[in-house]
Amino acid sequence: MSVAFTKEDSAETASETMLPDRPVPEGPNLVTEAGLAALERQLAEARTAYDAAMAVEDVNERRRQAANPFRDLRYYTERLRTAQLVPPPEGQDVVAFGSRVTFERDDGRVQTYRIVGEDEADPKAGSISFASPIARALMGKGVGEGASFVGGDVEIVGIG
């Protein structure tokens, strides 16, 4: 068969299959036990998606479908390689990595968040990254103490 009749990658297909790496947050990769398990699960899901994409017969479609899972494989492999498991805090005297902290804002709102690793953080679900401005302001402080950050002032009302 002549090469003229074979399907070749277009520039568009090539650009779709060469996705840049997901940005890796700077600093230590601290994780809770649940965060480590989530990273392992996400890596397994990415591996499954990549394996499924590699089973596609059409080379261009295979590359297209494998692009995201391959990028995720690289990301989660690196995050697991650098993960530093932090045991739960031993006490509830001061805010630490893994603590659930309740604080009152200047406007009277009371909020509770668990301080976790960056990949595990989900403010809507009640967890914030230890690298966030509010978590950094709260770390090391106890109940009754105040903290200031760009978003305002808060007072810690509970640590769990």
VMD Tcl script that builds the backbone (N, CA, C; Angstrom):
set m [mol new atoms 480]
animate dup $m
set s [atomselect $m all]
$s set {name element resname resid chain x y z} {
  {N N MET 1 A 0.842 -1.168 0.000}
  {CA C MET 1 A 0.000 0.000 0.000}
  {C C MET 1 A 0.891 1.235 0.000}
  {N N SER 2 A 0.495 2.211 -0.738}
  {CA C SER 2 A 1.247 3.450 -0.846}
  {C C SER 2 A 1.083 4.262 0.440}
  {N N VAL 3 A 2.093 5.008 0.782}
  {CA C VAL 3 A 2.037 5.853 1.969}
  {C C VAL 3 A 0.953 6.913 1.820}
  {N N ALA 4 A 0.592 7.228 0.626}
  {CA C ALA 4 A -0.441 8.231 0.392}
  {C C ALA 4 A -1.786 7.800 0.952}
  {N N PHE 5 A -1.975 6.493 1.148}
  {CA C PHE 5 A -3.263 6.003 1.636}
  {C C PHE 5 A -3.258 5.673 3.135}
  {N N THR 6 A -2.192 5.988 3.833}
  {CA C THR 6 A -2.160 5.733 5.273}
  {C C THR 6 A -2.559 6.992 6.023}
  {N N LYS 7 A -3.135 6.792 7.173}
  {CA C LYS 7 A -3.572 7.911 7.997}
  {C C LYS 7 A -2.378 8.412 8.807}
  {N N GLU 8 A -2.052 9.672 8.670}
  {CA C GLU 8 A -0.922 10.236 9.390}
  {C C GLU 8 A -1.412 11.243 10.413}
  {N N ASP 9 A -0.607 11.461 11.426}
  {CA C ASP 9 A -0.940 12.462 12.449}
  {C C ASP 9 A -0.974 13.847 11.849}
  {N N SER 10 A -1.962 14.580 12.216}
  {CA C SER 10 A -1.995 15.988 11.831}
  {C C SER 10 A -1.298 16.775 12.931}
  {N N ALA 11 A -0.987 18.019 12.669}
  {CA C ALA 11 A -0.373 18.862 13.694}
  {C C ALA 11 A -1.315 18.991 14.879}
  {N N GLU 12 A -2.610 19.034 14.602}
  {CA C GLU 12 A -3.603 19.149 15.665}
  {C C GLU 12 A -3.578 17.915 16.565}
  {N N THR 13 A -3.531 16.734 15.975}
  {CA C THR 13 A -3.488 15.498 16.759}
  {C C THR 13 A -2.221 15.442 17.593}
  {N N ALA 14 A -1.118 15.824 17.021}
  {CA C ALA 14 A 0.147 15.806 17.750}
  {C C ALA 14 A 0.095 16.739 18.951}
  {N N SER 15 A -0.487 17.922 18.786}
  {CA C SER 15 A -0.553 18.858 19.912}
  {C C SER 15 A -1.495 18.359 20.991}
  {N N GLU 16 A -2.527 17.607 20.612}
  {CA C GLU 16 A -3.447 17.053 21.600}
  {C C GLU 16 A -2.814 15.933 22.411}
  {N N THR 17 A -1.819 15.266 21.859}
  {CA C THR 17 A -1.223 14.123 22.542}
  {C C THR 17 A 0.008 14.488 23.348}
  {N N MET 18 A 0.468 15.694 23.250}
  {CA C MET 18 A 1.657 16.130 23.970}
  {C C MET 18 A 1.265 17.160 25.024}
  {N N LEU 19 A 0.461 16.746 25.976}
  {CA C LEU 19 A -0.008 17.662 27.007}
  {C C LEU 19 A 1.116 18.008 27.976}
  {N N PRO 20 A 1.182 19.262 28.428}
  {CA C PRO 20 A 2.213 19.629 29.403}
  {C C PRO 20 A 1.912 18.967 30.752}
  {N N ASP 21 A 2.937 18.810 31.555}
  {CA C ASP 21 A 2.755 18.234 32.886}
  {C C ASP 21 A 1.846 19.110 33.733}
  {N N ARG 22 A 1.094 18.468 34.618}
  {CA C ARG 22 A 0.288 19.216 35.572}
  {C C ARG 22 A 1.257 19.904 36.525}
  {N N PRO 23 A 0.959 21.140 36.926}
  {CA C PRO 23 A 1.880 21.824 37.838}
  {C C PRO 23 A 1.941 21.126 39.197}
  {N N VAL 24 A 3.144 20.947 39.698}
  {CA C VAL 24 A 3.361 20.332 41.005}
  {C C VAL 24 A 3.607 21.458 41.998}
  {N N PRO 25 A 2.796 21.523 43.063}
  {CA C PRO 25 A 2.989 22.593 44.050}
  {C C PRO 25 A 4.391 22.563 44.644}
  {N N GLU 26 A 4.916 23.745 44.914}
  {CA C GLU 26 A 6.241 23.845 45.526}
  {C C GLU 26 A 6.148 23.499 47.001}
  {N N GLY 27 A 7.266 23.152 47.587}
  {CA C GLY 27 A 7.308 22.849 49.006}
  {C C GLY 27 A 7.074 21.373 49.269}
  {N N PRO 28 A 7.020 21.024 50.552}
  {CA C PRO 28 A 6.862 19.606 50.908}
  {C C PRO 28 A 5.490 19.080 50.503}
  {N N ASN 29 A 5.428 17.797 50.223}
  {CA C ASN 29 A 4.178 17.141 49.827}
  {C C ASN 29 A 3.643 16.362 51.033}
  {N N LEU 30 A 3.132 17.101 52.003}
  {CA C LEU 30 A 2.581 16.486 53.207}
  {C C LEU 30 A 1.222 15.882 52.891}
  {N N VAL 31 A 0.965 14.679 53.421}
  {CA C VAL 31 A -0.314 14.018 53.191}
  {C C VAL 31 A -0.810 13.368 54.479}
  {N N THR 32 A -2.136 13.292 54.600}
  {CA C THR 32 A -2.749 12.518 55.669}
  {C C THR 32 A -2.861 11.080 55.166}
  {N N GLU 33 A -3.264 10.191 56.042}
  {CA C GLU 33 A -3.462 8.803 55.626}
  {C C GLU 33 A -4.517 8.720 54.520}
  {N N ALA 34 A -5.612 9.479 54.674}
  {CA C ALA 34 A -6.663 9.497 53.653}
  {C C ALA 34 A -6.151 10.115 52.356}
  {N N GLY 35 A -5.310 11.125 52.460}
  {CA C GLY 35 A -4.743 11.762 51.274}
  {C C GLY 35 A -3.825 10.822 50.512}
  {N N LEU 36 A -3.047 10.030 51.240}
  {CA C LEU 36 A -2.166 9.056 50.597}
  {C C LEU 36 A -2.995 7.994 49.876}
  {N N ALA 37 A -4.059 7.524 50.518}
  {CA C ALA 37 A -4.935 6.527 49.898}
  {C C ALA 37 A -5.599 7.100 48.648}
  {N N ALA 38 A -5.987 8.371 48.697}
  {CA C ALA 38 A -6.610 9.019 47.535}
  {C C ALA 38 A -5.617 9.112 46.378}
  {N N LEU 39 A -4.365 9.452 46.658}
  {CA C LEU 39 A -3.344 9.513 45.606}
  {C C LEU 39 A -3.141 8.138 44.976}
  {N N GLU 40 A -3.100 7.109 45.807}
  {CA C GLU 40 A -2.934 5.750 45.281}
  {C C GLU 40 A -4.123 5.354 44.400}
  {N N ARG 41 A -5.328 5.704 44.838}
  {CA C ARG 41 A -6.537 5.396 44.057}
  {C C ARG 41 A -6.533 6.155 42.723}
  {N N GLN 42 A -6.156 7.437 42.759}
  {CA C GLN 42 A -6.126 8.238 41.538}
  {C C GLN 42 A -5.064 7.728 40.561}
  {N N LEU 43 A -3.941 7.252 41.081}
  {CA C LEU 43 A -2.919 6.671 40.214}
  {C C LEU 43 A -3.454 5.399 39.558}
  {N N ALA 44 A -4.138 4.568 40.322}
  {CA C ALA 44 A -4.710 3.332 39.764}
  {C C ALA 44 A -5.761 3.654 38.699}
  {N N GLU 45 A -6.577 4.680 38.949}
  {CA C GLU 45 A -7.591 5.082 37.965}
  {C C GLU 45 A -6.935 5.595 36.684}
  {N N ALA 46 A -5.868 6.362 36.829}
  {CA C ALA 46 A -5.154 6.877 35.655}
  {C C ALA 46 A -4.523 5.725 34.876}
  {N N ARG 47 A -3.979 4.754 35.592}
  {CA C ARG 47 A -3.366 3.596 34.928}
  {C C ARG 47 A -4.426 2.800 34.158}
  {N N THR 48 A -5.611 2.619 34.757}
  {CA C THR 48 A -6.705 1.903 34.096}
  {C C THR 48 A -7.155 2.650 32.840}
  {N N ALA 49 A -7.307 3.968 32.942}
  {CA C ALA 49 A -7.724 4.775 31.794}
  {C C ALA 49 A -6.666 4.737 30.692}
  {N N TYR 50 A -5.402 4.772 31.082}
  {CA C TYR 50 A -4.319 4.721 30.095}
  {C C TYR 50 A -4.309 3.364 29.387}
  {N N ASP 51 A -4.443 2.288 30.153}
  {CA C ASP 51 A -4.467 0.945 29.559}
  {C C ASP 51 A -5.634 0.799 28.586}
  {N N ALA 52 A -6.797 1.351 28.955}
  {CA C ALA 52 A -7.964 1.289 28.059}
  {C C ALA 52 A -7.703 2.075 26.782}
  {N N ALA 53 A -7.070 3.228 26.902}
  {CA C ALA 53 A -6.767 4.048 25.725}
  {C C ALA 53 A -5.773 3.331 24.813}
  {N N MET 54 A -4.835 2.617 25.393}
  {CA C MET 54 A -3.824 1.930 24.590}
  {C C MET 54 A -4.414 0.749 23.816}
  {N N ALA 55 A -5.621 0.337 24.170}
  {CA C ALA 55 A -6.275 -0.771 23.458}
  {C C ALA 55 A -7.017 -0.300 22.209}
  {N N VAL 56 A -7.136 1.001 22.029}
  {CA C VAL 56 A -7.817 1.548 20.845}
  {C C VAL 56 A -6.966 1.263 19.616}
  {N N GLU 57 A -7.597 0.791 18.561}
  {CA C GLU 57 A -6.848 0.385 17.362}
  {C C GLU 57 A -6.305 1.559 16.551}
  {N N ASP 58 A -7.120 2.573 16.341}
  {CA C ASP 58 A -6.693 3.722 15.535}
  {C C ASP 58 A -5.604 4.488 16.283}
  {N N VAL 59 A -4.445 4.618 15.663}
  {CA C VAL 59 A -3.293 5.231 16.323}
  {C C VAL 59 A -3.572 6.673 16.761}
  {N N ASN 60 A -4.226 7.462 15.924}
  {CA C ASN 60 A -4.498 8.848 16.286}
  {C C ASN 60 A -5.479 8.931 17.453}
  {N N GLU 61 A -6.519 8.113 17.393}
  {CA C GLU 61 A -7.504 8.103 18.477}
  {C C GLU 61 A -6.872 7.570 19.760}
  {N N ARG 62 A -6.009 6.582 19.653}
  {CA C ARG 62 A -5.316 6.032 20.823}
  {C C ARG 62 A -4.470 7.110 21.485}
  {N N ARG 63 A -3.736 7.855 20.687}
  {CA C ARG 63 A -2.910 8.940 21.244}
  {C C ARG 63 A -3.770 10.008 21.902}
  {N N ARG 64 A -4.876 10.345 21.251}
  {CA C ARG 64 A -5.781 11.358 21.789}
  {C C ARG 64 A -6.350 10.913 23.141}
  {N N GLN 65 A -6.821 9.669 23.199}
  {CA C GLN 65 A -7.440 9.171 24.426}
  {C C GLN 65 A -6.426 8.902 25.541}
  {N N ALA 66 A -5.184 8.660 25.185}
  {CA C ALA 66 A -4.154 8.359 26.180}
  {C C ALA 66 A -3.505 9.617 26.758}
  {N N ALA 67 A -3.701 10.764 26.125}
  {CA C ALA 67 A -2.991 11.982 26.530}
  {C C ALA 67 A -3.275 12.371 27.982}
  {N N ASN 68 A -4.537 12.510 28.357}
  {CA C ASN 68 A -4.862 12.905 29.738}
  {C C ASN 68 A -4.446 11.856 30.757}
  {N N PRO 69 A -4.783 10.578 30.549}
  {CA C PRO 69 A -4.348 9.584 31.537}
  {C C PRO 69 A -2.826 9.508 31.681}
  {N N PHE 70 A -2.100 9.685 30.578}
  {CA C PHE 70 A -0.641 9.633 30.664}
  {C C PHE 70 A -0.108 10.805 31.485}
  {N N ARG 71 A -0.702 11.982 31.278}
  {CA C ARG 71 A -0.303 13.152 32.081}
  {C C ARG 71 A -0.618 12.900 33.548}
  {N N ASP 72 A -1.797 12.332 33.833}
  {CA C ASP 72 A -2.166 12.023 35.217}
  {C C ASP 72 A -1.234 10.980 35.824}
  {N N LEU 73 A -0.835 9.990 35.038}
  {CA C LEU 73 A 0.119 8.979 35.525}
  {C C LEU 73 A 1.421 9.638 35.972}
  {N N ARG 74 A 1.924 10.546 35.163}
  {CA C ARG 74 A 3.171 11.245 35.521}
  {C C ARG 74 A 2.978 12.044 36.808}
  {N N TYR 75 A 1.854 12.747 36.912}
  {CA C TYR 75 A 1.598 13.594 38.082}
  {C C TYR 75 A 1.474 12.759 39.357}
  {N N TYR 76 A 0.592 11.759 39.346}
  {CA C TYR 76 A 0.350 10.977 40.556}
  {C C TYR 76 A 1.550 10.124 40.939}
  {N N THR 77 A 2.322 9.674 39.969}
  {CA C THR 77 A 3.548 8.936 40.284}
  {C C THR 77 A 4.506 9.841 41.051}
  {N N GLU 78 A 4.653 11.072 40.580}
  {CA C GLU 78 A 5.538 12.029 41.259}
  {C C GLU 78 A 5.010 12.393 42.645}
  {N N ARG 79 A 3.703 12.614 42.757}
  {CA C ARG 79 A 3.121 12.990 44.055}
  {C C ARG 79 A 3.260 11.851 45.066}
  {N N LEU 80 A 3.110 10.613 44.622}
  {CA C LEU 80 A 3.305 9.479 45.535}
  {C C LEU 80 A 4.780 9.320 45.901}
  {N N ARG 81 A 5.660 9.566 44.940}
  {CA C ARG 81 A 7.101 9.445 45.204}
  {C C ARG 81 A 7.548 10.434 46.272}
  {N N THR 82 A 6.972 11.630 46.257}
  {CA C THR 82 A 7.399 12.682 47.183}
  {C C THR 82 A 6.506 12.811 48.420}
  {N N ALA 83 A 5.469 11.987 48.523}
  {CA C ALA 83 A 4.523 12.099 49.644}
  {C C ALA 83 A 5.217 11.851 50.985}
  {N N GLN 84 A 4.900 12.705 51.942}
  {CA C GLN 84 A 5.410 12.568 53.306}
  {C C GLN 84 A 4.200 12.391 54.219}
  {N N LEU 85 A 3.972 11.158 54.649}
  {CA C LEU 85 A 2.828 10.844 55.496}
  {C C LEU 85 A 3.026 11.470 56.871}
  {N N VAL 86 A 2.053 12.276 57.281}
  {CA C VAL 86 A 2.107 12.935 58.585}
  {C C VAL 86 A 1.065 12.267 59.477}
  {N N PRO 87 A 1.493 11.754 60.631}
  {CA C PRO 87 A 0.519 11.120 61.527}
  {C C PRO 87 A -0.471 12.153 62.053}
  {N N PRO 88 A -1.651 11.685 62.492}
  {CA C PRO 88 A -2.630 12.631 63.049}
  {C C PRO 88 A -2.030 13.361 64.252}
  {N N PRO 89 A -2.491 14.582 64.514}
  {CA C PRO 89 A -1.954 15.321 65.659}
  {C C PRO 89 A -2.230 14.562 66.959}
  {N N GLU 90 A -1.264 14.611 67.874}
  {CA C GLU 90 A -1.392 13.885 69.135}
  {C C GLU 90 A -2.349 14.556 70.103}
  {N N GLY 91 A -2.460 15.860 70.036}
  {CA C GLY 91 A -3.326 16.576 70.961}
  {C C GLY 91 A -4.216 17.551 70.224}
  {N N GLN 92 A -5.023 18.229 71.025}
  {CA C GLN 92 A -5.928 19.223 70.456}
  {C C GLN 92 A -5.675 20.595 71.066}
  {N N ASP 93 A -4.440 20.790 71.545}
  {CA C ASP 93 A -4.093 22.058 72.180}
  {C C ASP 93 A -3.827 23.158 71.161}
  {N N VAL 94 A -3.173 22.781 70.075}
  {CA C VAL 94 A -2.844 23.762 69.036}
  {C C VAL 94 A -3.203 23.205 67.666}
  {N N VAL 95 A -3.428 24.105 66.733}
  {CA C VAL 95 A -3.751 23.726 65.360}
  {C C VAL 95 A -2.490 23.159 64.708}
  {N N ALA 96 A -2.638 21.987 64.088}
  {CA C ALA 96 A -1.518 21.329 63.413}
  {C C ALA 96 A -2.031 20.686 62.124}
  {N N PHE 97 A -1.109 20.181 61.331}
  {CA C PHE 97 A -1.485 19.462 60.121}
  {C C PHE 97 A -2.381 18.295 60.527}
  {N N GLY 98 A -3.527 18.174 59.891}
  {CA C GLY 98 A -4.479 17.117 60.207}
  {C C GLY 98 A -5.552 17.529 61.196}
  {N N SER 99 A -5.391 18.699 61.833}
  {CA C SER 99 A -6.392 19.170 62.799}
  {C C SER 99 A -7.665 19.627 62.098}
  {N N ARG 100 A -8.771 19.469 62.795}
  {CA C ARG 100 A -10.033 20.074 62.373}
  {C C ARG 100 A -10.183 21.303 63.269}
  {N N VAL 101 A -10.215 22.469 62.640}
  {CA C VAL 101 A -10.247 23.722 63.396}
  {C C VAL 101 A -11.524 24.491 63.083}
  {N N THR 102 A -12.140 24.994 64.141}
  {CA C THR 102 A -13.333 25.822 63.987}
  {C C THR 102 A -12.947 27.232 64.395}
  {N N PHE 103 A -13.318 28.194 63.555}
  {CA C PHE 103 A -12.980 29.587 63.862}
  {C C PHE 103 A -14.150 30.485 63.515}
  {N N GLU 104 A -14.142 31.648 64.169}
  {CA C GLU 104 A -15.179 32.645 63.912}
  {C C GLU 104 A -14.537 33.817 63.196}
  {N N ARG 105 A -15.177 34.231 62.120}
  {CA C ARG 105 A -14.690 35.370 61.336}
  {C C ARG 105 A -15.206 36.680 61.935}
  {N N ASP 106 A -14.639 37.786 61.457}
  {CA C ASP 106 A -15.057 39.126 61.905}
  {C C ASP 106 A -16.549 39.359 61.715}
  {N N ASP 107 A -17.103 38.795 60.642}
  {CA C ASP 107 A -18.513 39.036 60.334}
  {C C ASP 107 A -19.461 38.092 61.078}
  {N N GLY 108 A -18.921 37.266 61.990}
  {CA C GLY 108 A -19.754 36.378 62.784}
  {C C GLY 108 A -19.906 34.974 62.223}
  {N N ARG 109 A -19.480 34.746 60.998}
  {CA C ARG 109 A -19.570 33.391 60.426}
  {C C ARG 109 A -18.631 32.448 61.174}
  {N N VAL 110 A -19.123 31.253 61.448}
  {CA C VAL 110 A -18.307 30.218 62.078}
  {C C VAL 110 A -18.059 29.143 61.019}
  {N N GLN 111 A -16.792 28.800 60.821}
  {CA C GLN 111 A -16.419 27.815 59.814}
  {C C GLN 111 A -15.510 26.760 60.422}
  {N N THR 112 A -15.609 25.553 59.894}
  {CA C THR 112 A -14.763 24.447 60.344}
  {C C THR 112 A -14.086 23.826 59.133}
  {N N TYR 113 A -12.781 23.654 59.230}
  {CA C TYR 113 A -12.000 23.033 58.159}
  {C C TYR 113 A -10.980 22.087 58.763}
  {N N ARG 114 A -10.651 21.067 58.017}
  {CA C ARG 114 A -9.553 20.173 58.380}
  {C C ARG 114 A -8.360 20.601 57.542}
  {N N ILE 115 A -7.194 20.676 58.146}
  {CA C ILE 115 A -5.985 21.104 57.448}
  {C C ILE 115 A -5.286 19.853 56.908}
  {N N VAL 116 A -5.159 19.798 55.576}
  {CA C VAL 116 A -4.667 18.600 54.889}
  {C C VAL 116 A -3.636 18.976 53.825}
  {N N GLY 117 A -3.182 17.983 53.085}
  {CA C GLY 117 A -2.240 18.194 51.989}
  {C C GLY 117 A -2.893 18.877 50.809}
  {N N GLU 118 A -2.069 19.368 49.895}
  {CA C GLU 118 A -2.579 20.155 48.772}
  {C C GLU 118 A -3.459 19.367 47.812}
  {N N ASP 119 A -3.131 18.104 47.562}
  {CA C ASP 119 A -3.948 17.311 46.649}
  {C C ASP 119 A -5.273 16.893 47.288}
  {N N GLU 120 A -5.328 16.879 48.584}
  {CA C GLU 120 A -6.516 16.440 49.317}
  {C C GLU 120 A -7.471 17.605 49.611}
  {N N ALA 121 A -6.991 18.824 49.551}
  {CA C ALA 121 A -7.781 19.996 49.931}
  {C C ALA 121 A -9.006 20.176 49.037}
  {N N ASP 122 A -10.133 20.429 49.682}
  {CA C ASP 122 A -11.393 20.694 48.990}
  {C C ASP 122 A -12.250 21.554 49.925}
  {N N PRO 123 A -12.124 22.875 49.831}
  {CA C PRO 123 A -12.845 23.753 50.761}
  {C C PRO 123 A -14.349 23.498 50.817}
  {N N LYS 124 A -14.962 23.156 49.687}
  {CA C LYS 124 A -16.404 22.888 49.685}
  {C C LYS 124 A -16.741 21.663 50.536}
  {N N ALA 125 A -15.787 20.741 50.651}
  {CA C ALA 125 A -15.998 19.524 51.436}
  {C C ALA 125 A -15.438 19.659 52.851}
  {N N GLY 126 A -14.916 20.854 53.189}
  {CA C GLY 126 A -14.460 21.094 54.558}
  {C C GLY 126 A -12.991 20.837 54.821}
  {N N SER 127 A -12.155 20.899 53.784}
  {CA C SER 127 A -10.720 20.733 54.005}
  {C C SER 127 A -9.955 21.805 53.231}
  {N N ILE 128 A -8.884 22.290 53.867}
  {CA C ILE 128 A -8.038 23.301 53.228}
  {C C ILE 128 A -6.583 22.847 53.279}
  {N N SER 129 A -5.815 23.343 52.342}
  {CA C SER 129 A -4.405 22.999 52.264}
  {C C SER 129 A -3.617 23.669 53.388}
  {N N PHE 130 A -2.633 22.936 53.896}
  {CA C PHE 130 A -1.740 23.494 54.916}
  {C C PHE 130 A -0.972 24.696 54.379}
  {N N ALA 131 A -0.884 24.825 53.058}
  {CA C ALA 131 A -0.150 25.931 52.439}
  {C C ALA 131 A -1.030 27.157 52.212}
  {N N SER 132 A -2.335 27.043 52.484}
  {CA C SER 132 A -3.232 28.184 52.275}
  {C C SER 132 A -2.934 29.274 53.307}
  {N N PRO 133 A -3.213 30.524 52.962}
  {CA C PRO 133 A -2.925 31.621 53.896}
  {C C PRO 133 A -3.618 31.450 55.252}
  {N N ILE 134 A -4.863 31.018 55.249}
  {CA C ILE 134 A -5.564 30.888 56.533}
  {C C ILE 134 A -4.980 29.753 57.361}
  {N N ALA 135 A -4.650 28.635 56.742}
  {CA C ALA 135 A -4.054 27.513 57.489}
  {C C ALA 135 A -2.706 27.924 58.074}
  {N N ARG 136 A -1.903 28.622 57.276}
  {CA C ARG 136 A -0.600 29.077 57.790}
  {C C ARG 136 A -0.778 30.017 58.971}
  {N N ALA 137 A -1.815 30.857 58.929}
  {CA C ALA 137 A -2.064 31.798 60.025}
  {C C ALA 137 A -2.555 31.081 61.287}
  {N N LEU 138 A -3.250 29.964 61.126}
  {CA C LEU 138 A -3.820 29.242 62.267}
  {C C LEU 138 A -2.853 28.255 62.916}
  {N N MET 139 A -1.931 27.714 62.154}
  {CA C MET 139 A -1.026 26.675 62.662}
  {C C MET 139 A -0.261 27.154 63.896}
  {N N GLY 140 A -0.241 26.295 64.907}
  {CA C GLY 140 A 0.500 26.590 66.128}
  {C C GLY 140 A -0.279 27.412 67.147}
  {N N LYS 141 A -1.492 27.797 66.819}
  {CA C LYS 141 A -2.294 28.609 67.736}
  {C C LYS 141 A -3.332 27.731 68.434}
  {N N GLY 142 A -3.809 28.204 69.592}
  {CA C GLY 142 A -4.779 27.446 70.372}
  {C C GLY 142 A -6.137 28.126 70.416}
  {N N VAL 143 A -7.085 27.451 71.095}
  {CA C VAL 143 A -8.439 27.975 71.239}
  {C C VAL 143 A -8.385 29.328 71.955}
  {N N GLY 144 A -9.160 30.280 71.442}
  {CA C GLY 144 A -9.202 31.618 72.007}
  {C C GLY 144 A -8.215 32.579 71.367}
  {N N GLU 145 A -7.252 32.053 70.637}
  {CA C GLU 145 A -6.270 32.919 69.987}
  {C C GLU 145 A -6.801 33.390 68.647}
  {N N GLY 146 A -6.331 34.555 68.245}
  {CA C GLY 146 A -6.727 35.122 66.970}
  {C C GLY 146 A -5.639 34.943 65.934}
  {N N ALA 147 A -6.049 35.076 64.692}
  {CA C ALA 147 A -5.098 34.998 63.585}
  {C C ALA 147 A -5.539 35.983 62.520}
  {N N SER 148 A -4.573 36.598 61.879}
  {CA C SER 148 A -4.852 37.539 60.796}
  {C C SER 148 A -4.242 37.018 59.510}
  {N N PHE 149 A -4.956 37.233 58.429}
  {CA C PHE 149 A -4.464 36.894 57.108}
  {C C PHE 149 A -5.125 37.848 56.144}
  {N N VAL 150 A -4.802 37.749 54.869}
  {CA C VAL 150 A -5.304 38.690 53.873}
  {C C VAL 150 A -6.828 38.792 53.880}
  {N N GLY 151 A -7.534 37.687 54.152}
  {CA C GLY 151 A -8.998 37.670 54.139}
  {C C GLY 151 A -9.643 38.258 55.380}
  {N N GLY 152 A -8.864 38.623 56.381}
  {CA C GLY 152 A -9.427 39.209 57.599}
  {C C GLY 152 A -8.871 38.568 58.848}
  {N N ASP 153 A -9.591 38.782 59.940}
  {CA C ASP 153 A -9.194 38.238 61.235}
  {C C ASP 153 A -10.169 37.155 61.653}
  {N N VAL 154 A -9.641 36.158 62.355}
  {CA C VAL 154 A -10.467 35.062 62.867}
  {C C VAL 154 A -10.038 34.751 64.309}
  {N N GLU 155 A -10.951 34.106 65.035}
  {CA C GLU 155 A -10.634 33.623 66.377}
  {C C GLU 155 A -10.925 32.134 66.409}
  {N N ILE 156 A -9.986 31.360 66.916}
  {CA C ILE 156 A -10.159 29.908 66.997}
  {C C ILE 156 A -11.111 29.598 68.148}
  {N N VAL 157 A -12.166 28.848 67.845}
  {CA C VAL 157 A -13.157 28.497 68.864}
  {C C VAL 157 A -13.158 26.994 69.155}
  {N N GLY 158 A -12.457 26.207 68.358}
  {CA C GLY 158 A -12.392 24.780 68.617}
  {C C GLY 158 A -11.354 24.088 67.770}
  {N N ILE 159 A -10.743 23.045 68.362}
  {CA C ILE 159 A -9.754 22.241 67.646}
  {C C ILE 159 A -10.125 20.778 67.891}
  {N N GLY 160 A -10.231 20.024 66.814}
  {CA C GLY 160 A -10.601 18.613 66.987}
  {C C GLY 160 A -9.778 17.697 66.154}
}
mol reanalyze $m
mol bondsrecalc $m
mol representation Tube
mol addrep $m
